Amino acid sequence: MTVQGYDVEMAEIIAKHLGVKADLVGITGQNLIPSLSEGKVDLLLSIGFSDERALVVDFTDPYAPYYIAVMGPEEVAVANAADLAGKTIAVNRGTLEDTEVTKVAPAGADIQRYSDYNGVISAFLSGQAQLMVVGNDVGATILAKNPAIKPVEKFQLLTSPSNMAVKKGEAGLQKKLNELLASMRADGSLNDLAVKWLKAPLPKDF
């Protein structure tokens, strides 16, 4: 009955490297930046880089491969954004997934926004939504549970590695995190995390 996953294991590795105890805090997508800026957390995991975000937080080097994809049952014919017309699509409100699918969704697409990934997954598995837009991390988690509805990847919306973020001016913490990531890439332990939790090795150019 403990939380597990790529980010959980990475948080424990970071805490050990820094000589502290990890205090994991769950945050909804729309509260990521405010939680860091307001001092509710000291470090954000699983956040995509953007020029807009870089104005208010400082990013580390990437620590996990990440892409956003439209997923659905094999029998639902979807090959591109135009095919989303007339489809119900579950997405986590306020995330990159939400932003990217909203950009390309044609008129007639029914985007259903949920407050967390549990809501997105439940809506999809129950048939309330025909499709879901999730990252490869969430997709790997769903597939590992072997649901009756086995989602397949229809097409990708965005490829953007996951970074960590610290408060503006936290150069010391940012440097230590980047040193840890460089060490993990060199000794293969970062690749081991990807294989374990994302079911695929790191890209060769990662």
C-alpha positions in Angstrom: 0.0 0.0 0.0 2.8 2.4 -0.9 3.0 4.8 -3.8 5.3 3.4 -6.5 6.6 4.7 -9.9 9.4 6.3 -11.8 9.1 9.6 -10.0 8.7 8.0 -6.6 11.9 6.1 -7.1 13.7 9.1 -8.5 12.6 11.2 -5.5 14.1 8.6 -3.2 17.4 8.6 -5.1 17.5 12.4 -5.0 16.8 12.5 -1.3 19.6 10.0 -0.6 22.0 12.0 -2.8 21.1 15.2 -0.9 21.2 13.5 2.5 17.5 14.3 3.3 14.2 12.4 3.7 11.8 12.7 0.7 8.4 14.2 1.5 6.2 13.3 -1.5 3.4 15.8 -2.2 0.7 15.1 -4.8 -0.1 18.1 -7.0 -2.7 18.6 -9.7 -1.5 19.8 -13.1 -2.8 23.3 -12.7 -1.1 23.7 -9.3 2.5 22.7 -10.3 4.1 26.1 -10.7 2.1 27.8 -7.9 3.1 25.1 -5.4 6.8 25.7 -6.1 6.6 29.5 -6.2 4.6 29.6 -3.0 7.1 27.4 -1.1 4.7 24.4 -0.6 7.3 22.2 -2.3 11.1 22.6 -3.0 11.3 20.6 -6.2 8.9 19.6 -9.0 9.2 16.3 -10.8 7.7 15.5 -14.2 7.3 18.9 -15.6 7.9 19.8 -19.3 10.1 22.7 -20.3 8.5 25.7 -21.9 9.8 29.3 -22.4 6.8 30.6 -20.4 7.6 28.4 -17.5 11.3 29.2 -17.6 10.4 32.8 -16.7 9.2 31.7 -13.3 11.2 28.5 -12.4 14.6 27.0 -13.2 14.8 23.7 -14.9 17.2 20.8 -14.5 18.5 18.6 -17.4 15.9 16.1 -18.6 15.6 13.0 -16.4 12.9 10.9 -18.2 11.8 10.5 -21.8 8.3 11.8 -22.3 5.8 12.1 -25.1 2.1 12.7 -25.2 -0.1 10.4 -27.3 -3.8 9.8 -28.1 -4.6 6.3 -27.0 -7.7 4.2 -27.5 -9.1 0.7 -28.3 -7.7 -0.9 -31.5 -11.2 -0.9 -33.1 -11.6 2.9 -32.8 -10.1 4.3 -36.0 -8.0 7.3 -35.2 -4.9 8.2 -37.2 -4.6 12.0 -36.8 -6.1 15.1 -35.2 -8.9 15.3 -37.8 -10.1 11.9 -36.7 -10.9 13.3 -33.3 -14.1 14.9 -34.6 -17.1 13.2 -33.0 -15.0 11.4 -30.4 -15.0 11.7 -26.6 -11.5 12.3 -25.2 -10.5 12.2 -21.5 -7.6 14.4 -20.4 -6.1 15.7 -17.2 -7.1 19.4 -16.8 -4.4 22.0 -16.9 -1.6 19.7 -18.1 0.4 19.7 -21.3 -1.9 16.9 -22.5 -4.8 19.3 -22.1 -3.0 22.1 -23.9 -1.8 20.0 -26.8 -5.1 18.2 -27.6 -7.0 21.5 -27.3 -4.7 23.0 -29.9 -5.4 20.4 -32.5 -8.9 19.1 -31.7 -11.4 19.8 -34.5 -14.9 21.1 -34.1 -17.1 18.3 -32.8 -14.4 16.7 -30.5 -15.7 16.3 -27.0 -12.8 16.9 -24.6 -13.7 15.7 -21.1 -11.4 17.3 -18.5 -10.7 15.5 -15.2 -8.8 16.7 -12.1 -6.3 13.9 -12.0 -5.1 10.8 -14.0 -7.3 8.4 -12.0 -10.3 10.3 -13.4 -8.9 10.1 -16.9 -8.2 6.4 -16.7 -11.5 5.5 -15.1 -13.4 7.4 -17.7 -11.6 5.6 -20.5 -11.8 2.1 -19.0 -15.5 2.5 -18.1 -16.3 3.6 -21.7 -17.3 7.1 -20.7 -14.6 8.4 -23.0 -13.6 6.7 -26.3 -10.0 8.0 -26.2 -7.6 9.4 -23.7 -4.6 11.7 -24.0 -1.8 10.7 -21.7 1.9 10.6 -21.4 3.9 7.5 -22.1 4.4 7.2 -18.3 0.7 6.9 -17.6 0.2 4.7 -20.7 2.9 2.2 -19.5 1.2 2.1 -16.1 -2.2 1.2 -17.6 -0.7 -1.5 -19.9 1.1 -3.0 -16.9 -2.2 -3.6 -15.2 -3.6 -5.6 -18.2 -7.0 -3.9 -18.5 -9.7 -5.6 -20.5 -9.6 -2.7 -22.9 -6.0 -2.7 -24.1 -5.3 0.8 -25.4 -3.0 1.3 -28.3 -1.2 4.4 -29.3 -3.0 6.3 -32.1 -0.7 9.2 -32.8 1.7 11.4 -30.8 0.9 15.1 -30.1 4.2 16.2 -28.5 7.6 14.8 -27.6 9.2 16.6 -24.7 11.5 15.1 -22.1 10.5 15.4 -18.4 12.5 17.8 -16.4 12.7 18.8 -12.7 12.1 22.4 -11.6 13.4 24.4 -8.7 12.6 27.9 -7.6 14.3 30.8 -9.4 17.7 31.4 -8.0 18.2 27.9 -6.5 21.4 27.5 -8.5 23.1 25.2 -5.9 20.2 22.7 -5.8 19.9 22.8 -9.6 23.6 22.1 -10.0 23.5 19.1 -7.5 20.5 17.6 -9.4 22.2 17.9 -12.7 25.4 16.3 -11.3 23.2 13.4 -10.1 21.6 13.0 -13.5 24.9 13.0 -15.3 26.1 10.3 -13.0 23.0 8.2 -13.5 23.3 8.5 -17.2 26.9 7.4 -17.1 26.4 4.3 -14.9 23.2 3.2 -16.6 20.9 3.5 -13.6 18.8 6.1 -15.4 18.3 3.7 -18.3 17.4 1.0 -15.7 14.6 3.3 -14.4 13.2 3.8 -17.8 13.1 0.1 -18.6 11.6 -0.7 -15.2 8.8 1.8 -15.2 8.3 3.0 -18.8 8.9 -0.4 -20.4 11.4 1.0 -22.9 15.1 2.0 -22.8 16.2 5.6 -22.9 16.4 7.0 -26.5 20.0 6.9 -27.9 20.2 10.7 -28.0 18.8 11.2 -24.5 
